[in-house]
């Protein structure tokens, strides 16, 4: 199973966890997992699929390479319609963090990730594809569960996200005047029909 840390998880933390997966004590929870970084898939500005300030291109590349899950430190990613749709379309199991993550120090982020690692890896291997989970910003002494924040397809599409292709523009809406004239015509037809009924 191929998993990627996105660029909002500090690169040093990603490197540490990539190294930890090679340790015997950790391997029992990471059996069969290949952990990588988003930057390995991010297009350069000169690449045809590069889109400024968008995670969609690297997600597309990661999916084509057999990626199955994403651990994201981007606390706003699940609120960006085009990105959450890309995550869902590719069937990724996605691990997010609560908004407090953004304000934590390097050491607090590391300890939070380590504290929840066993639960995270369990969720990555057992969760349904296309589901989203949040790691609580707490260190409970026993147990604890990730919170399911998955959205149904209707909710994913509520903001009408459109996955844009570079160089393609959205079609403009019909001019308001045309729509107004069409409504006026329907109203005129109704009045004429009522007049015909009275005369008949």
TIDOBA-726551 format. One record per residue: residue number from 1; x, y, z of N, C-alpha, C, O in turn. Coordinates in Angstrom, 3 decimals, padded with zeros to 6 digits. Atoms other than C-alpha are relative to their C-alpha. Example, Ala and Ser with C-alpha at 12.3 -4.5 7.8 and 13.67 -1.06 7.14 Angstrom:
// residues 2
(1, (000.890, -001.190, 000.000), (012.300, -004.500, 007.800), (000.900, 001.200, 000.000), (001.936, 001.181, 000.665));
(2, (-000.820, -001.190, -000.060), (013.670, -001.060, 007.140), (-000.770, 001.090, 000.730), (-000.261, 002.198, 000.899));
***
This chain:
// residues 200
(1, (000.854, -001.193, 000.000), (000.000, 000.000, 000.000), (000.889, 001.241, 000.000), (001.750, 001.408, 000.863));
(2, (-000.812, -001.210, 000.140), (001.471, 003.317, -001.128), (-000.702, 001.189, 000.653), (-001.853, 001.491, 000.337));
(3, (000.552, -001.115, -000.774), (000.920, 006.294, 001.212), (000.923, 001.207, -000.182), (002.144, 001.060, -000.229));
(4, (-000.825, -001.211, 000.137), (002.075, 009.907, 000.790), (-000.332, 001.005, 001.092), (-001.499, 001.265, 001.384));
(5, (000.135, -001.175, -000.861), (002.654, 012.647, 003.342), (-000.043, 001.197, -000.930), (000.795, 001.304, -001.825));
(6, (-000.007, -001.182, 000.855), (001.662, 015.934, 001.741), (000.993, 001.037, 000.514), (001.635, 000.840, 001.546));
(7, (-001.015, -001.002, -000.315), (003.790, 019.088, 001.830), (-000.302, 000.787, 001.267), (000.540, 001.564, 001.716));
(8, (000.349, -000.702, -001.240), (001.948, 020.397, 004.932), (000.385, -000.790, 001.247), (000.204, -000.317, 002.369));
(9, (-000.650, 000.728, -001.083), (003.514, 017.677, 007.061), (001.476, 000.342, -000.168), (002.054, 000.054, -001.216));
(10, (-001.398, -000.424, 000.176), (007.015, 019.057, 007.733), (000.874, -001.124, -000.579), (000.800, -002.262, -000.117));
(11, (-000.823, 001.020, 000.663), (009.539, 017.229, 005.483), (000.843, -000.835, 000.966), (001.037, -002.031, 000.748));
(12, (-000.811, 000.741, -000.973), (011.695, 016.289, 008.496), (-000.830, -001.062, 000.700), (-000.350, -002.167, 000.949));
(13, (000.890, 000.986, -000.641), (008.716, 014.578, 010.158), (-000.264, -001.139, -000.975), (-000.231, -002.307, -000.588));
(14, (000.233, 001.038, 001.006), (007.957, 012.733, 006.911), (001.210, -000.927, -000.094), (001.057, -002.148, -000.136));
(15, (-001.223, 000.810, 000.078), (011.605, 011.580, 006.705), (000.120, -000.925, 001.205), (000.476, -002.095, 001.065));
(16, (-000.085, 000.802, -001.229), (011.510, 010.388, 010.333), (-000.940, -001.195, -000.080), (-000.547, -002.316, 000.242));
(17, (000.971, 001.098, 000.057), (008.361, 008.326, 009.770), (000.306, -000.980, -001.129), (000.017, -002.170, -001.010));
(18, (-000.438, 000.901, 001.070), (009.678, 006.928, 006.494), (001.104, -000.913, 000.542), (001.126, -002.109, 000.250));
(19, (-001.074, 000.801, -000.609), (012.780, 005.791, 008.442), (-000.548, -000.957, 001.051), (-000.110, -002.104, 001.135));
(20, (000.572, 000.842, -001.058), (010.703, 004.459, 011.352), (-000.663, -001.260, -000.547), (-000.655, -002.303, 000.106));
(21, (000.686, 001.172, 000.560), (008.785, 002.124, 009.059), (000.965, -001.148, -000.297), (000.541, -002.277, -000.545));
(22, (-001.007, 001.049, 000.225), (012.052, 000.225, 008.566), (000.399, -000.683, 001.304), (001.081, -001.707, 001.289));
(23, (-000.323, 000.577, -001.314), (012.344, -000.461, 012.323), (-000.955, -001.139, 000.326), (-002.153, -001.047, 000.061));
(24, (000.811, 001.192, -000.282), (011.118, -003.877, 013.512), (-001.211, 000.298, 000.864), (-002.304, -000.209, 000.610));
(25, (001.090, -000.296, -000.933), (009.012, -002.458, 016.330), (-001.175, 000.705, -000.694), (-002.325, 000.547, -000.285));
(26, (001.026, -000.732, 000.743), (007.103, -000.252, 013.856), (-000.529, -000.833, -001.166), (-001.684, -000.680, -001.565));
(27, (000.379, 000.778, 001.182), (007.022, -002.729, 010.970), (-001.274, -000.809, 000.200), (-002.020, -001.026, -000.755));
(28, (001.219, 000.801, -000.212), (004.268, -004.786, 012.598), (-001.261, 000.806, -000.288), (-002.283, 000.234, -000.667));
(29, (001.177, -000.829, 000.314), (001.887, -001.832, 012.169), (000.034, 000.515, -001.431), (-000.976, 000.998, -001.944));
(30, (-000.157, -000.565, 001.356), (003.238, -000.853, 008.736), (000.261, -001.065, -001.050), (000.787, -000.758, -002.120));
(31, (-000.292, 001.097, 000.927), (003.442, -004.232, 007.038), (-000.602, 000.292, -001.381), (-001.796, 000.564, -001.507));
(32, (000.456, -000.211, 001.369), (003.224, -003.791, 003.270), (-000.196, 001.454, -000.393), (-000.687, 001.735, -001.487));
(33, (000.185, -001.425, 000.303), (003.219, 000.024, 003.450), (001.282, 000.604, -000.573), (002.385, 000.343, -000.093));
(34, (-001.101, -000.779, 000.571), (005.423, 002.216, 001.273), (-000.377, 001.452, 000.243), (-001.386, 001.931, -000.274));
(35, (000.335, -001.386, -000.347), (005.518, 005.752, 002.646), (000.915, 000.944, -000.762), (002.137, 000.796, -000.757));
(36, (-000.723, -000.953, 000.844), (006.532, 008.625, 000.384), (-000.428, 001.425, 000.337), (-001.239, 001.653, 001.235));
(37, (000.354, -001.411, -000.179), (006.315, 012.413, 000.160), (-000.649, 000.542, -001.272), (-000.318, 000.120, -002.380));
(38, (000.695, -000.615, 001.141), (004.052, 014.502, -002.079), (000.979, 000.642, -000.965), (000.757, 000.636, -002.176));
(39, (-000.956, -000.700, 000.872), (007.071, 016.399, -003.385), (000.602, -000.925, -001.070), (001.088, -000.460, -002.101));
(40, (-000.491, 000.948, 001.003), (008.124, 013.203, -005.198), (-000.908, -000.031, -001.235), (-000.497, -000.502, -002.295));
(41, (000.987, 000.041, 001.091), (005.008, 013.626, -007.388), (-000.391, 001.389, -000.502), (-001.102, 001.509, -001.500));
(42, (000.403, -001.361, 000.361), (004.669, 017.417, -007.573), (000.604, 000.419, -001.337), (001.815, 000.310, -001.530));
(43, (-000.531, -000.450, 001.293), (004.963, 018.769, -011.137), (000.796, 001.302, 000.126), (000.536, 002.125, 001.004));
(44, (-000.764, -001.252, 000.056), (007.477, 021.484, -011.947), (-000.811, 001.018, -000.797), (-001.734, 000.654, -001.526));
(45, (000.747, -001.066, 000.685), (006.266, 024.834, -013.287), (000.026, -000.171, -001.520), (-000.867, 000.317, -002.213));
(46, (-000.097, 000.197, 001.451), (007.398, 023.783, -016.774), (-000.800, -001.219, -000.493), (-000.939, -001.413, -001.701));
(47, (000.754, 001.192, 000.395), (005.322, 020.556, -016.747), (-001.400, 000.361, -000.480), (-002.006, 001.319, 000.000));
(48, (001.319, -000.266, 000.605), (002.098, 020.406, -018.781), (-001.129, -000.077, 001.018), (-002.136, 000.615, 000.868));
(49, (001.092, 000.163, -000.976), (000.024, 019.330, -015.743), (000.156, 000.904, 001.227), (-000.571, 000.744, 002.207));
(50, (-000.199, -000.912, -001.135), (001.312, 022.083, -013.427), (-001.179, 000.970, 000.104), (-001.577, 001.590, -000.883));
(51, (001.045, -000.990, -000.279), (-001.462, 024.164, -011.835), (000.416, 000.712, 001.283), (000.595, 000.078, 002.323));
(52, (-000.465, -000.794, -001.137), (-000.431, 026.971, -009.492), (-000.926, -000.157, 001.213), (-002.148, -000.074, 001.083));
(53, (000.709, 000.097, -001.285), (-001.477, 026.490, -005.825), (-001.089, -001.074, 000.012), (-002.120, -000.902, 000.661));
(54, (000.972, 001.095, 000.005), (-003.314, 023.222, -006.527), (000.698, -001.315, 000.298), (001.787, -001.582, -000.210));
(55, (-000.526, 001.329, -000.317), (-002.731, 019.751, -005.079), (-000.474, -001.048, -000.999), (000.028, -002.172, -001.000));
(56, (000.591, 000.986, 000.907), (-004.759, 018.072, -007.836), (001.039, -000.670, -000.912), (000.983, -001.889, -001.074));
(57, (-000.971, 000.674, 000.877), (-001.798, 017.469, -010.232), (000.831, -001.082, 000.700), (001.021, -002.165, 000.146));
(58, (-000.811, 001.039, -000.660), (000.340, 015.630, -007.661), (-000.887, -001.162, 000.446), (-000.442, -002.310, 000.452));
(59, (000.922, 001.083, -000.369), (-002.716, 013.670, -006.472), (-000.267, -000.902, -001.198), (-000.306, -002.124, -001.062));
(60, (000.206, 000.782, 001.234), (-003.371, 012.586, -010.076), (001.218, -000.882, -000.292), (001.082, -002.062, -000.617));
(61, (-001.239, 000.765, 000.256), (000.265, 011.529, -010.503), (000.164, -001.133, 001.016), (000.534, -002.252, 000.659));
(62, (-000.133, 000.993, -001.067), (000.282, 009.705, -007.159), (-000.968, -001.169, -000.235), (-000.605, -002.329, -000.039));
(63, (000.991, 001.052, 000.280), (-002.897, 007.797, -008.089), (000.470, -000.881, -001.162), (000.343, -002.104, -001.108));
(64, (-000.498, 000.775, 001.150), (-001.386, 006.767, -011.451), (001.159, -000.923, 000.391), (001.372, -001.967, -000.224));
(65, (-001.136, 000.805, -000.466), (001.656, 005.449, -009.550), (-000.430, -001.072, 000.995), (000.408, -001.775, 001.560));
(66, (000.499, 001.045, -000.900), (-000.583, 003.209, -007.444), (-000.252, 000.461, 001.423), (-000.450, -000.363, 002.315));
(67, (000.250, -000.533, -001.344), (-001.080, 005.527, -004.453), (-001.391, -000.334, 000.507), (-002.356, -000.343, -000.257));
(68, (001.277, 000.400, -000.603), (-003.846, 004.516, -002.045), (-000.446, 000.898, 001.145), (-001.628, 000.921, 001.489));
(69, (000.360, -000.795, -001.175), (-003.710, 006.956, 000.876), (000.875, 001.239, 000.105), (002.005, 001.278, -000.384));
(70, (-000.702, -001.269, -000.187), (-002.706, 010.491, 001.834), (-000.123, 000.404, 001.465), (-001.202, 000.334, 002.054));
(71, (000.009, -000.594, -001.346), (-001.716, 011.915, 005.222), (000.279, 001.476, -000.214), (001.377, 001.857, -000.620));
(72, (-000.090, -001.422, 000.338), (-002.355, 015.651, 004.946), (000.042, 000.891, 001.237), (-000.780, 000.770, 002.145));
(73, (-000.078, -001.007, -001.050), (-001.257, 018.443, 007.239), (-000.704, 001.287, -000.398), (-000.675, 002.268, 000.345));
(74, (000.737, -001.174, 000.485), (-003.332, 020.906, 005.182), (-001.379, -000.006, 000.644), (-002.279, -000.716, 000.195));
(75, (001.254, 000.026, -000.752), (-006.128, 021.673, 007.640), (-001.177, 000.556, -000.799), (-002.329, 000.358, -000.413));
(76, (001.079, -000.548, 000.825), (-008.114, 023.468, 004.910), (-000.306, -000.817, -001.243), (-001.242, -000.499, -001.978));
(77, (000.139, 000.761, 001.246), (-007.780, 020.838, 002.175), (-001.384, -000.607, -000.176), (-001.912, -000.625, -001.287));
(78, (001.304, 000.649, 000.162), (-011.061, 019.087, 002.915), (-001.129, 001.004, -000.217), (-002.282, 000.620, -000.414));
(79, (001.012, -001.027, 000.275), (-012.861, 022.411, 002.459), (000.197, 000.617, -001.388), (-000.522, 001.542, -001.765));
(80, (-000.247, -000.485, 001.366), (-011.448, 023.003, -001.049), (-000.688, -000.979, -000.948), (-000.209, -002.100, -001.121));
(81, (000.819, 000.932, 000.789), (-014.061, 021.491, -003.397), (000.755, -000.801, -001.045), (000.568, -002.015, -001.127));
(82, (-000.687, 000.726, 001.074), (-011.767, 020.599, -006.323), (001.012, -001.003, 000.557), (001.259, -002.041, -000.058));
(83, (-000.971, 000.917, -000.584), (-009.196, 018.984, -004.017), (-000.685, -001.174, 000.700), (-000.239, -002.315, 000.585));
(84, (000.694, 001.118, -000.662), (-011.662, 016.975, -001.929), (-000.629, -000.925, -001.050), (-000.722, -002.133, -000.829));
(85, (000.548, 000.836, 001.063), (-013.270, 015.770, -005.177), (001.100, -000.884, -000.604), (000.859, -002.051, -000.915));
(86, (-001.125, 000.795, 000.522), (-009.845, 014.648, -006.467), (000.341, -001.134, 000.961), (000.595, -002.257, 000.526));
(87, (-000.277, 001.034, -001.007), (-009.220, 012.763, -003.203), (-001.037, -001.119, -000.082), (-000.705, -002.303, -000.020));
(88, (001.103, 000.968, 000.073), (-012.618, 011.078, -003.499), (000.046, -000.787, -001.314), (-000.105, -002.009, -001.316));
(89, (-000.048, 000.638, 001.330), (-012.316, 010.354, -007.250), (001.052, -001.098, -000.067), (000.837, -002.142, -000.682));
(90, (-001.090, 000.978, 000.026), (-009.040, 008.523, -006.705), (-000.178, -001.106, 001.041), (000.603, -002.056, 001.081));
(91, (000.259, 001.038, -000.998), (-010.499, 006.504, -003.830), (001.036, -000.039, 001.108), (001.252, -001.086, 001.718));
(92, (-000.994, -000.033, -001.073), (-007.817, 007.639, -001.379), (-000.661, -000.097, 001.374), (-001.742, 000.449, 001.595));
(93, (000.327, -000.117, -001.421), (-008.148, 006.964, 002.325), (000.847, 001.185, 000.451), (002.062, 001.188, 000.254));
(94, (-000.727, -001.224, -000.331), (-007.207, 010.380, 003.711), (-000.034, 000.253, 001.503), (-001.083, 000.184, 002.143));
(95, (-000.138, -000.349, -001.413), (-005.932, 011.276, 007.168), (000.295, 001.495, 000.079), (001.281, 001.979, -000.476));
(96, (-000.183, -001.431, -000.239), (-006.327, 014.921, 008.187), (000.285, 000.227, 001.486), (000.197, -000.697, 002.295));
(97, (-000.172, -000.395, -001.391), (-005.533, 016.769, 011.402), (-000.976, 001.123, 000.299), (-001.466, 001.788, -000.613));
(98, (000.876, -001.108, -000.387), (-007.667, 019.211, 013.372), (000.728, 001.319, -000.232), (001.945, 001.344, -000.417));
(99, (-000.582, -001.309, 000.342), (-007.116, 022.935, 012.810), (001.156, 000.410, 000.914), (002.007, 001.206, 000.516));
(100, (-001.082, -000.336, -000.939), (-004.842, 023.143, 015.888), (001.368, -000.424, -000.530), (002.392, 000.129, -000.128));
(101, (-001.247, 000.509, 000.585), (-002.212, 021.226, 013.866), (000.868, 001.132, -000.542), (002.084, 001.144, -000.351));
(102, (-000.742, -001.094, 000.644), (-001.239, 024.395, 012.005), (000.807, 000.814, 001.008), (001.852, 001.363, 000.658));
(103, (-000.685, -000.811, -001.010), (-000.219, 026.107, 015.273), (000.949, -000.778, 000.897), (001.590, -000.196, 001.772));
(104, (-000.886, 000.804, -000.851), (001.715, 023.210, 016.812), (001.457, 000.143, -000.425), (001.760, 000.384, -001.594));
(105, (-001.428, -000.028, 000.309), (005.498, 023.225, 017.056), (000.395, -001.320, -000.670), (-000.377, -002.279, -000.682));
(106, (-000.528, 001.205, 000.634), (007.613, 020.671, 015.206), (-000.081, -001.197, 000.959), (-000.495, -002.286, 000.562));
(107, (-000.041, 001.104, -000.961), (007.967, 018.577, 018.380), (-001.398, -000.472, 000.389), (-001.614, -001.670, 000.575));
(108, (001.384, 000.384, -000.330), (004.246, 018.636, 019.223), (-000.628, -000.763, -001.168), (-001.344, -001.742, -000.956));
(109, (000.508, 000.719, 001.176), (003.374, 017.595, 015.652), (000.573, -001.419, -000.046), (-000.143, -002.384, -000.310));
(110, (-000.657, 001.317, 000.004), (005.898, 014.755, 015.864), (-000.599, -000.917, 001.055), (-000.878, -002.086, 000.789));
(111, (000.527, 000.842, -001.081), (004.575, 013.539, 019.208), (-001.454, -000.386, -000.251), (-001.864, -001.498, 000.081));
(112, (001.395, 000.318, 000.313), (000.939, 013.747, 018.060), (-000.074, -001.127, -001.039), (-000.846, -002.073, -000.890));
(113, (-000.020, 001.013, 001.054), (001.687, 011.723, 014.931), (000.465, -001.349, 000.548), (-000.104, -002.388, 000.215));
(114, (-000.508, 001.242, -000.589), (003.683, 009.152, 016.901), (-001.039, -000.614, 000.943), (-001.240, -001.829, 000.947));
(115, (001.012, 000.486, -000.944), (000.975, 008.900, 019.586), (-001.141, -000.724, -000.728), (-001.632, -001.748, -000.253));
(116, (001.138, 000.548, 000.740), (-001.720, 008.158, 016.972), (000.410, -000.966, -001.114), (-000.456, -001.476, -001.825));
(117, (-000.475, 000.753, 001.155), (000.467, 006.178, 014.535), (-000.675, -001.362, -000.161), (-001.074, -001.725, -001.267));
(118, (000.601, 001.330, 000.101), (-000.939, 002.734, 015.361), (-001.452, 000.081, -000.490), (-001.878, -000.717, -001.325));
(119, (001.397, -000.190, 000.430), (-004.535, 003.969, 014.966), (-000.055, 000.466, -001.452), (-000.926, 000.037, -002.209));
(120, (-000.051, -000.492, 001.384), (-003.613, 005.802, 011.738), (000.252, -001.159, -000.966), (-000.455, -001.300, -001.963));
(121, (-000.324, 001.106, 000.908), (-002.030, 002.709, 010.157), (-001.124, -001.030, -000.054), (-001.365, -001.633, -001.099));
(122, (001.153, 000.918, 000.001), (-004.990, 000.559, 011.221), (-001.084, 000.544, -000.924), (-001.662, -000.198, -001.719));
(123, (001.040, -000.626, 000.826), (-007.388, 003.031, 009.580), (000.380, -000.041, -001.475), (-000.476, -000.276, -002.327));
(124, (-000.455, 000.024, 001.395), (-005.289, 003.189, 006.405), (-000.243, -001.355, -000.649), (-000.532, -001.432, -001.843));
(125, (000.149, 001.344, 000.567), (-005.564, -000.577, 005.972), (-001.427, -000.540, 000.066), (-001.763, -001.475, -000.661));
(126, (001.355, 000.551, -000.167), (-009.190, -001.095, 007.064), (-001.120, 000.897, -000.530), (-002.228, 000.417, -000.771));
(127, (001.056, -000.934, 000.416), (-011.098, 002.013, 005.936), (-000.382, -000.215, -001.462), (000.420, -000.682, -002.271));
(128, (000.490, 000.072, 001.380), (-013.205, 002.075, 002.780), (000.707, 001.059, -000.845), (000.987, 002.151, -000.351));
(129, (-000.590, -001.014, 000.886), (-011.617, 003.842, -000.219), (-000.915, 001.225, -000.106), (-002.140, 001.101, -000.094));
(130, (000.771, -001.239, 000.138), (-012.695, 007.478, -000.565), (-000.531, 000.534, 001.314), (-001.454, 001.349, 001.323));
(131, (000.458, -000.498, -001.308), (-013.106, 008.056, 003.189), (001.045, 000.926, 000.602), (002.243, 000.785, 000.359));
(132, (-000.854, -001.020, -000.613), (-011.697, 010.961, 005.204), (-000.078, -000.137, 001.519), (-001.157, -000.342, 002.076));
(133, (-000.092, 000.185, -001.446), (-010.522, 010.754, 008.842), (000.827, 001.123, 000.607), (001.748, 001.639, -000.026));
(134, (-000.735, -001.066, -000.685), (-009.296, 013.321, 011.375), (000.635, -000.544, 001.276), (000.003, -001.259, 002.054));
(135, (-000.732, 000.346, -001.216), (-006.651, 012.793, 014.059), (-000.317, 001.071, 001.040), (-000.069, 002.251, 000.791));
(136, (000.281, -000.998, -001.038), (-007.794, 014.480, 017.300), (001.280, 000.665, 000.507), (002.342, 000.043, 000.530));
(137, (-001.162, -000.709, -000.569), (-005.458, 017.108, 018.779), (000.045, -000.264, 001.498), (-000.083, 000.656, 002.305));
(138, (-000.067, 000.397, -001.408), (-005.164, 015.187, 022.047), (000.860, -001.242, 000.129), (001.099, -001.961, -000.841));
(139, (-000.854, 001.140, -000.288), (-002.997, 012.571, 023.673), (-000.671, -000.845, 001.094), (-000.191, -000.860, 002.228));
(140, (000.677, 000.777, -001.043), (-005.445, 010.244, 025.495), (000.895, -001.130, 000.512), (001.629, -001.745, -000.263));
(141, (-000.868, 001.047, -000.541), (-003.744, 007.795, 027.865), (-000.338, -001.392, -000.519), (000.546, -002.239, -000.643));
(142, (000.414, 001.313, 000.506), (-005.773, 004.848, 026.535), (-000.885, 000.172, -001.221), (-001.757, 001.039, -001.268));
(143, (000.879, 000.056, 001.178), (-007.291, 004.128, 023.166), (-000.166, 001.321, -000.719), (000.760, 002.128, -000.810));
(144, (000.290, -001.178, 000.808), (-008.948, 006.825, 021.134), (-000.264, -000.413, -001.431), (000.304, -001.389, -001.921));
(145, (000.356, 000.323, 001.381), (-010.429, 006.832, 017.657), (000.107, 001.224, -000.879), (-000.086, 002.356, -000.433));
(146, (000.016, -001.082, 000.980), (-010.026, 008.887, 014.538), (-001.452, 000.318, -000.321), (-002.312, -000.562, -000.304));
(147, (001.364, -000.434, 000.290), (-013.104, 010.908, 013.634), (-000.269, -000.095, -001.500), (000.517, 000.389, -002.314));
(148, (000.385, 000.142, 001.398), (-014.871, 010.047, 010.385), (-000.611, 001.315, -000.487), (-001.637, 001.757, 000.029));
(149, (000.514, -001.256, 000.573), (-015.363, 013.236, 008.332), (-000.265, -000.180, -001.499), (-000.191, 000.767, -002.281));
(150, (000.272, 000.301, 001.407), (-016.210, 011.507, 005.055), (-001.245, 000.725, -000.460), (-002.175, 000.955, 000.314));
(151, (001.145, -000.672, 000.609), (-018.602, 013.260, 002.719), (-000.583, -000.915, -001.059), (000.155, -001.608, -001.759));
(152, (000.634, 000.720, 001.100), (-021.134, 011.618, 000.438), (000.252, 000.750, -001.288), (000.686, 001.902, -001.265));
(153, (-000.241, -000.639, 001.296), (-020.908, 012.368, -003.267), (-000.807, 001.291, -000.145), (-000.311, 002.272, -000.698));
(154, (000.836, -001.211, 000.095), (-023.791, 014.873, -003.014), (000.659, 001.163, 000.738), (000.668, 002.291, 000.246));
(155, (-000.665, -001.045, -000.780), (-021.917, 016.805, -000.318), (001.282, 000.446, -000.697), (001.608, 001.634, -000.709));
(156, (-001.228, -000.350, 000.720), (-018.679, 016.644, -002.318), (-000.287, 000.965, -001.142), (000.512, 001.855, -001.433));
(157, (000.336, -000.809, 001.168), (-020.454, 018.230, -005.273), (-000.800, 001.254, 000.325), (-001.147, 002.016, -000.577));
(158, (000.887, -001.108, -000.353), (-022.439, 020.815, -003.310), (000.519, 001.357, -000.459), (-000.272, 002.256, -000.748));
(159, (-000.566, -001.262, 000.458), (-020.057, 023.589, -004.296), (000.260, -000.014, -001.505), (000.914, 000.882, -002.039));
(160, (-000.171, 000.179, 001.447), (-020.148, 022.362, -007.930), (001.452, 000.123, -000.437), (001.770, 000.922, -001.318));
(161, (-001.392, -000.108, 000.433), (-016.402, 021.792, -008.177), (000.181, -000.496, -001.421), (-000.441, -001.475, -001.836));
(162, (-000.312, 000.402, 001.367), (-015.067, 021.567, -011.693), (001.501, -000.214, -000.044), (002.272, 000.675, 000.320));
(163, (-001.427, 000.270, 000.107), (-011.724, 019.911, -012.287), (000.472, 000.610, -001.305), (000.238, 000.060, -002.381));
(164, (-000.406, -000.723, 001.201), (-010.180, 022.384, -014.691), (001.228, -000.627, -000.645), (002.106, -001.172, 000.025));
(165, (-001.156, 000.449, 000.770), (-007.769, 021.406, -017.403), (000.730, 001.258, -000.419), (000.111, 002.245, -000.816));
(166, (-000.787, -001.198, 000.314), (-004.934, 023.823, -018.047), (-000.336, 000.508, -001.395), (-000.366, -000.255, -002.360));
(167, (000.293, -000.615, 001.281), (-005.816, 026.251, -020.812), (-001.482, -000.022, -000.371), (-001.900, 000.612, -001.340));
(168, (001.433, 000.093, 000.298), (-009.520, 025.396, -020.695), (-000.744, 001.033, 000.833), (-000.408, 001.245, 001.998));
(169, (000.791, -000.976, -000.750), (-012.048, 028.040, -019.687), (-001.413, -000.509, 000.161), (-001.937, -001.236, -000.684));
(170, (001.398, 000.363, -000.215), (-015.477, 027.576, -018.182), (-000.875, 000.741, -000.991), (-000.555, 001.859, -001.394));
(171, (000.953, -000.670, 000.884), (-018.420, 028.361, -020.455), (-000.686, 001.105, 000.786), (-001.014, 000.943, 001.961));
(172, (000.691, -001.106, -000.662), (-020.005, 031.693, -019.674), (-001.490, -000.290, 000.046), (-002.047, -000.921, -000.852));
(173, (001.452, 000.168, -000.133), (-023.580, 031.711, -018.428), (-000.691, 000.817, -001.093), (-000.171, 001.823, -001.575));
(174, (000.777, -000.717, 001.016), (-026.223, 032.777, -020.902), (-000.292, 001.411, 000.502), (-000.524, 001.608, 001.694));
(175, (000.278, -001.368, -000.441), (-026.782, 036.537, -020.859), (-001.358, 000.081, 000.697), (-002.317, -000.577, 000.291));
(176, (001.210, -000.125, -000.810), (-029.417, 037.550, -018.309), (-001.198, 000.459, -000.838), (-002.327, 000.038, -000.585));
(177, (001.066, -000.536, 000.836), (-031.441, 039.403, -020.977), (-000.759, -001.132, -000.709), (-001.987, -001.108, -000.781));
(178, (000.625, 001.115, 000.714), (-032.090, 036.171, -022.922), (-000.908, -000.771, 000.939), (-002.029, -001.120, 000.570));
(179, (000.812, 000.748, -000.966), (-033.329, 034.377, -019.779), (-001.250, 000.805, 000.382), (-002.323, 000.226, 000.552));
(180, (001.140, -000.853, -000.348), (-035.594, 037.345, -018.915), (-001.032, -000.008, -001.125), (-002.231, -000.108, -000.868));
(181, (000.909, 000.015, 001.143), (-037.070, 037.426, -022.429), (-000.752, -001.328, -000.088), (-001.935, -001.353, -000.426));
(182, (000.650, 001.318, 000.046), (-037.783, 033.677, -022.257), (-001.114, -000.070, 001.044), (-002.198, -000.584, 000.769));
(183, (001.031, -000.004, -001.057), (-039.652, 034.135, -018.944), (-001.194, 000.865, -000.413), (-002.344, 000.499, -000.173));
(184, (001.076, -000.886, 000.439), (-041.641, 037.042, -020.422), (-000.861, -000.682, -001.059), (-002.081, -000.517, -001.064));
(185, (000.732, 000.704, 001.045), (-042.617, 034.899, -023.415), (-000.944, -001.034, 000.604), (-002.088, -001.159, 000.168));
(186, (000.847, 001.000, -000.683), (-043.936, 032.123, -021.127), (-001.198, 000.698, 000.633), (-002.323, 000.206, 000.544));
(187, (001.075, -000.746, -000.653), (-045.973, 034.718, -019.201), (-001.020, 000.475, -001.041), (-002.226, 000.366, -000.822));
(188, (000.882, -000.470, 001.076), (-047.389, 036.192, -022.456), (-000.838, -001.156, -000.541), (-002.035, -000.984, -000.772));
(189, (000.726, 001.179, 000.494), (-048.363, 032.702, -023.694), (-001.110, -000.403, 000.968), (-002.197, -000.787, 000.537));
(190, (001.015, 000.343, -001.011), (-050.225, 032.039, -020.421), (-001.186, 000.966, -000.070), (-002.341, 000.546, -000.003));
(191, (001.071, -001.002, 000.088), (-052.187, 035.299, -020.715), (-000.868, -000.235, -001.240), (-002.094, -000.151, -001.164));
(192, (000.734, 000.244, 001.228), (-053.155, 034.526, -024.322), (-000.880, -001.236, 000.122), (-001.997, -001.267, -000.395));
(193, (000.786, 001.234, -000.192), (-054.307, 031.031, -023.318), (-001.219, 000.291, 000.872), (-002.298, -000.242, 000.616));
(194, (001.136, -000.336, -000.873), (-056.507, 032.496, -020.544), (-001.035, 000.806, -000.765), (-002.233, 000.584, -000.587));
(195, (000.926, -000.798, 000.824), (-058.043, 035.028, -022.977), (-000.776, -000.904, -000.933), (-001.979, -000.717, -001.116));
(196, (000.666, 000.938, 000.938), (-058.819, 032.209, -025.441), (-001.032, -000.814, 000.730), (-002.088, -001.091, 000.162));
(197, (000.965, 000.771, -000.795), (-060.563, 030.217, -022.660), (-001.243, 000.821, 000.294), (-002.360, 000.304, 000.253));
(198, (001.158, -000.885, -000.312), (-062.771, 033.223, -021.752), (-000.877, 000.206, -001.220), (-002.104, 000.215, -001.112));
(199, (000.761, -000.210, 001.219), (-063.785, 033.806, -025.360), (-000.707, -001.267, -000.454), (-001.784, -001.203, -001.047));
(200, (000.531, 001.270, 000.476), (-064.409, 030.097, -026.007), (-001.061, -000.511, 000.872), (-001.616, -001.578, 000.609));
***
